[in-house]
Amino acid sequence: MQDDEKIYRIELTNEEYEFLQNLKNELYKKLSKMTKKERLQYFRDNYCNEQKLNFEKEINGTIYKVNTHFDVNAEESILNKFFRLTKKS
């Protein structure tokens, strides 16, 4: 990371955090009952349309551009990454 790059931290209320935890747990239960092949198809059908994942959003006069990239050789699944990123510190 370069010195001129900024890091933003999203602060959640306890209610928001618990809501996300519940969503995560529900999704985890659903996915844990699927085979690997079914999970891959689930993500392809519901989350991996690249056009839906790349977007721009203006917040308080700042435009944020979000681009997604998937590494087919990644050692961490998208679900594990989501859980790691939403873990309360």
C-alpha positions in Angstrom: 0.0 0.0 0.0 1.3 3.4 -0.9 1.3 6.3 1.6 -1.3 8.3 -0.3 -3.9 5.5 -0.2 -6.7 5.8 2.4 -8.2 3.0 4.5 -11.8 3.3 5.5 -13.4 1.4 8.4 -17.1 0.7 8.5 -18.5 1.0 12.0 -21.7 -1.0 12.7 -24.1 -0.7 15.5 -24.6 -3.9 17.6 -28.0 -4.4 15.9 -26.5 -4.1 12.4 -23.7 -6.4 13.3 -26.1 -9.1 14.7 -28.2 -8.8 11.6 -25.2 -9.5 9.4 -24.2 -12.4 11.7 -27.6 -13.9 11.4 -27.5 -13.6 7.6 -24.1 -15.2 7.6 -25.2 -18.1 9.8 -28.3 -18.7 7.6 -26.2 -18.7 4.5 -23.6 -21.0 6.1 -26.3 -23.5 7.1 -27.7 -23.5 3.6 -24.3 -23.9 1.9 -23.1 -26.6 4.3 -26.0 -28.8 3.2 -24.9 -28.5 -0.5 -22.2 -30.5 -2.3 -19.2 -28.6 -3.7 -20.8 -28.7 -7.2 -24.1 -27.4 -5.9 -22.3 -24.6 -4.0 -20.4 -23.5 -7.1 -23.5 -23.5 -9.1 -25.3 -21.5 -6.4 -22.6 -18.8 -6.4 -22.6 -18.7 -10.2 -26.4 -18.3 -10.4 -26.7 -15.7 -7.5 -23.4 -13.8 -7.1 -21.0 -14.1 -10.0 -22.6 -12.0 -12.7 -19.6 -9.7 -13.1 -21.7 -6.9 -14.5 -23.8 -6.8 -11.3 -20.7 -6.8 -9.1 -19.0 -3.8 -10.7 -20.6 -0.5 -9.9 -20.1 3.1 -8.9 -21.8 4.7 -5.9 -21.7 8.3 -4.8 -21.6 8.9 -1.1 -21.4 12.5 0.3 -19.9 13.8 -2.9 -17.3 11.1 -3.3 -17.7 8.6 -6.1 -16.6 5.0 -5.1 -15.9 2.6 -8.0 -16.1 -1.1 -7.1 -14.6 -3.7 -9.4 -14.5 -7.4 -8.6 -11.9 -9.9 -9.7 -11.9 -13.6 -8.9 -8.8 -15.7 -8.8 -9.6 -19.3 -9.8 -6.5 -20.4 -7.9 -7.3 -18.6 -4.7 -6.8 -20.5 -1.5 -9.7 -18.8 0.3 -13.3 -19.1 -0.8 -15.5 -16.1 -1.2 -17.6 -17.3 1.7 -14.5 -17.5 4.0 -13.4 -14.1 2.8 -16.8 -12.7 3.6 -16.8 -14.2 7.1 -13.3 -12.9 7.7 -14.1 -9.4 6.5 -17.3 -9.2 8.6 -15.8 -10.6 11.8 -16.1 -8.1 14.6 -12.7 -7.0 15.8 
